[in-house]
Amino acid sequence: MGVLDNTTITVDAILTKKGRELLAQGDGKFKITKFALADDEIDYGLYDITHPNGSNFYGAAIENMNLLEAVPNQTLAVKYFLTNNTGDGTTGAQMTVTGPGTINTSKSGIFTATTTGYANELYNWTLDSVQYASIVTAGGNQSKATMNKEDSVDYTGTSGNGATSSSSTGTSVTITAKSKGVLGGQDRQVVLIATGVQSGVTTTTTISLVRN
C-alpha cells in the first residue's frame, strides 16, 4: 500500500505475491486481519533545525519528497515500521536477527532476535510461505522461553521430531528446509518475519534454501 499524493489522502493498495496466492485459492483463505504502516521512503536526515526560515520549514524537504507507489514484493517494502513504542522512552528500539543466510535441504537453522531496550523480549515468528520451509515447534505447541541464571531468555521450544508450522513465539526459532524433491530441483527463498511482542518492532530476514 502506498500514498500517491501527499496533498490529499489518496492511497493505492495492491496485493503481495502471497496475498494473490491466497486469493486464488478461494475458500475464504484470503482474509485481511492485520495491517502495518511504514515510512520506507522518508529520509529523516533531511529534517533541518537550522533552516533560515524558521521552525515551519524544518521538515520542508521531507514533505516535498517523492512518495513510493505500492509494490507486490514484501521483501522490498515495509521494512521500517511505524510504532508508538520507543523502548527506552528516548530512542527507537532496534531489532537484530542472527542466523544462517542459507539452509541446505532437509536441514535446519536457528534464528535469534534481540531488541535494544527490551532484554527479555519474546518474538512472534512467521514464514511468508511454508511451501519450501517450515518452523519447527516441540510437539506442535507454541514455542516457549524460560529465564536462565543471568536473567536472559533461553529458547526451549524446538526439537528434532517436533511438528511444523508457519508461525511460533519465542526468543529464537528453528527453520527447516524441505526435501530436494519439494524444492523442485532448484534453490528457493523464504522470508522470516520477526515481531517483538513488547516493542512492536518488526524485521524481515530472507533465507536461501539450497540443494545439497
C-alpha positions as CSV (number, residue, x, y, z in Angstrom):
1,M,0.0,0.0,0.0
2,G,1.4,3.4,-0.9
3,V,0.3,7.1,-0.6
4,L,0.1,8.5,-4.1
5,D,-0.4,12.2,-3.3
6,N,0.8,13.8,-0.1
7,T,-1.5,16.8,-0.6
8,T,-4.7,14.7,-0.3
9,I,-5.4,11.4,1.3
10,T,-5.1,9.1,-1.8
11,V,-4.0,5.6,-1.1
12,D,-3.1,2.8,-3.6
13,A,-3.3,-0.7,-2.2
14,I,-2.2,-3.8,-4.0
15,L,-1.8,-7.5,-3.0
16,T,1.6,-9.0,-2.4
17,K,2.5,-12.3,-4.1
18,K,1.4,-14.2,-1.0
19,G,-1.9,-12.3,-1.0
20,R,-2.5,-13.2,-4.6
21,E,-1.8,-16.9,-3.9
22,L,-4.4,-16.9,-1.1
23,L,-7.0,-15.1,-3.1
24,A,-6.5,-17.5,-6.0
25,Q,-7.1,-20.5,-3.6
26,G,-10.5,-19.2,-2.7
27,D,-12.5,-20.9,0.1
28,G,-12.2,-17.8,2.2
29,K,-8.5,-18.2,2.7
30,F,-7.8,-14.5,1.9
31,K,-8.7,-12.5,5.0
32,I,-7.1,-9.3,6.0
33,T,-6.8,-9.4,9.8
34,K,-3.9,-7.0,10.4
35,F,-2.1,-4.2,8.8
36,A,1.1,-2.2,9.4
37,L,2.3,1.3,8.5
38,A,5.8,2.1,7.3
39,D,7.8,5.1,6.1
40,D,10.5,3.4,3.9
41,E,10.8,6.5,1.6
42,I,11.4,9.1,4.3
43,D,14.9,10.3,5.0
44,Y,14.7,11.9,8.4
45,G,18.2,13.2,8.0
46,L,16.7,15.9,5.9
47,Y,14.9,17.4,8.9
48,D,16.8,20.8,9.2
49,I,16.5,22.6,12.5
50,T,18.9,25.2,11.2
51,H,16.6,26.3,8.3
52,P,16.9,30.1,8.0
53,N,13.1,30.5,7.5
54,G,12.3,29.1,11.0
55,S,10.6,26.0,12.5
56,N,7.7,25.9,10.0
57,F,10.3,24.9,7.4
58,Y,12.3,22.4,9.3
59,G,10.6,19.5,7.6
60,A,10.0,21.1,4.2
61,A,12.5,18.9,2.4
62,I,10.8,15.7,3.8
63,E,7.3,17.0,3.0
64,N,8.3,17.6,-0.6
65,M,9.9,14.2,-1.2
66,N,8.5,11.9,-3.9
67,L,6.4,9.1,-2.4
68,L,6.7,5.4,-3.3
69,E,4.0,3.5,-5.0
70,A,2.9,0.2,-3.6
71,V,5.0,-2.8,-4.7
72,P,3.9,-6.5,-4.5
73,N,7.3,-7.8,-3.2
74,Q,7.2,-7.8,0.6
75,T,11.0,-8.2,0.8
76,L,11.5,-4.8,-0.9
77,A,9.0,-2.7,1.0
78,V,7.6,-2.1,4.5
79,K,11.0,-2.6,6.2
80,Y,10.8,0.5,8.5
81,F,7.6,0.2,10.5
82,L,5.9,3.0,12.4
83,T,5.4,2.3,16.1
84,N,4.2,4.3,19.1
85,N,6.6,2.5,21.4
86,T,10.2,3.7,21.6
87,G,11.6,1.2,24.0
88,D,13.6,3.4,26.4
89,G,11.4,6.5,26.0
90,T,14.1,8.4,24.2
91,T,15.3,6.4,21.1
92,G,13.6,4.0,18.8
93,A,14.1,0.3,19.6
94,Q,16.3,-1.6,17.1
95,M,15.9,-5.3,16.4
96,T,18.7,-7.6,15.3
97,V,18.1,-11.1,14.0
98,T,21.0,-13.5,13.7
99,G,21.0,-16.8,11.9
100,P,22.3,-18.6,8.8
101,G,21.8,-16.9,5.4
102,T,21.4,-20.4,3.8
103,I,19.9,-23.7,4.8
104,N,20.5,-26.9,2.9
105,T,17.6,-29.2,2.0
106,S,16.3,-31.2,4.9
107,K,18.5,-29.3,7.3
108,S,17.7,-26.7,10.0
109,G,18.9,-23.3,11.1
110,I,18.3,-21.4,14.3
111,F,17.5,-17.7,14.3
112,T,17.7,-15.5,17.4
113,A,16.4,-11.9,17.9
114,T,17.4,-9.1,20.3
115,T,15.9,-5.7,20.7
116,T,17.6,-2.7,22.3
117,G,15.8,-1.7,25.5
118,Y,14.0,-5.0,25.7
119,A,16.4,-7.5,27.3
120,N,13.7,-10.2,27.8
121,E,11.5,-9.7,24.8
122,L,9.7,-12.5,23.1
123,Y,9.0,-12.5,19.4
124,N,6.3,-13.7,17.1
125,W,8.0,-15.5,14.2
126,T,6.2,-16.0,10.9
127,L,7.2,-17.5,7.5
128,D,5.7,-15.9,4.4
129,S,5.2,-19.3,2.9
130,V,5.5,-22.9,4.1
131,Q,5.8,-24.4,0.6
132,Y,9.6,-24.9,0.9
133,A,10.4,-24.5,4.6
134,S,8.6,-24.5,8.0
135,I,9.0,-23.5,11.6
136,V,9.7,-26.4,14.0
137,T,7.7,-26.5,17.2
138,A,8.0,-29.1,20.0
139,G,5.0,-31.4,19.9
140,G,3.1,-28.9,17.8
141,N,2.9,-26.5,20.7
142,Q,3.8,-22.8,20.6
143,S,7.5,-22.1,21.3
144,K,8.3,-21.1,24.8
145,A,11.0,-19.3,26.6
146,T,12.5,-19.7,30.1
147,M,14.7,-17.5,32.2
148,N,18.3,-18.5,32.9
149,K,20.5,-17.5,35.9
150,E,21.7,-14.4,34.1
151,D,18.1,-13.2,33.6
152,S,18.3,-13.5,29.9
153,V,16.0,-15.7,27.8
154,D,16.8,-19.2,26.6
155,Y,14.7,-20.7,23.8
156,T,13.5,-24.2,24.7
157,G,10.6,-24.8,22.3
158,T,12.1,-26.9,19.5
159,S,13.1,-30.5,19.0
160,G,14.2,-32.5,16.1
161,N,11.0,-34.5,16.0
162,G,8.7,-31.5,16.6
163,A,5.7,-30.5,14.5
164,T,6.0,-27.9,11.7
165,S,4.1,-24.6,11.5
166,S,4.2,-21.2,9.7
167,S,4.4,-19.3,13.0
168,S,5.7,-19.5,16.5
169,T,6.6,-17.4,19.6
170,G,9.9,-17.3,21.5
171,T,13.3,-15.6,21.6
172,S,14.6,-18.0,18.9
173,V,13.1,-20.1,16.2
174,T,14.2,-23.2,14.1
175,I,13.6,-23.1,10.4
176,T,13.8,-26.4,8.5
177,A,14.2,-26.6,4.7
178,K,12.1,-29.2,3.0
179,S,13.5,-32.0,0.8
180,K,15.2,-31.6,-2.5
181,G,12.2,-33.0,-4.2
182,V,9.8,-30.5,-2.6
183,L,12.2,-27.7,-3.7
184,G,11.6,-28.8,-7.3
185,G,15.2,-29.2,-8.4
186,Q,16.2,-25.6,-7.7
187,D,17.2,-23.3,-4.9
188,R,14.4,-21.3,-3.2
189,Q,14.0,-18.4,-0.8
190,V,11.7,-17.8,2.1
191,V,11.1,-14.7,4.2
192,L,11.2,-14.9,8.0
193,I,9.3,-12.2,9.8
194,A,10.0,-11.4,13.5
195,T,7.9,-9.0,15.5
196,G,8.7,-8.0,19.1
197,V,5.8,-8.8,21.4
198,Q,6.6,-5.9,23.8
199,S,8.3,-3.4,21.4
200,G,6.1,-3.9,18.3
201,V,9.3,-3.7,16.2
202,T,9.3,-5.9,13.1
203,T,12.1,-7.0,10.8
204,T,12.3,-9.5,7.9
205,T,15.1,-11.9,7.0
206,T,15.5,-13.6,3.6
207,I,16.7,-17.2,3.9
208,S,18.1,-19.1,0.9
209,L,17.1,-22.8,0.7
210,V,19.9,-24.6,-1.1
211,R,20.0,-28.0,-2.7
212,N,22.8,-30.3,-1.4
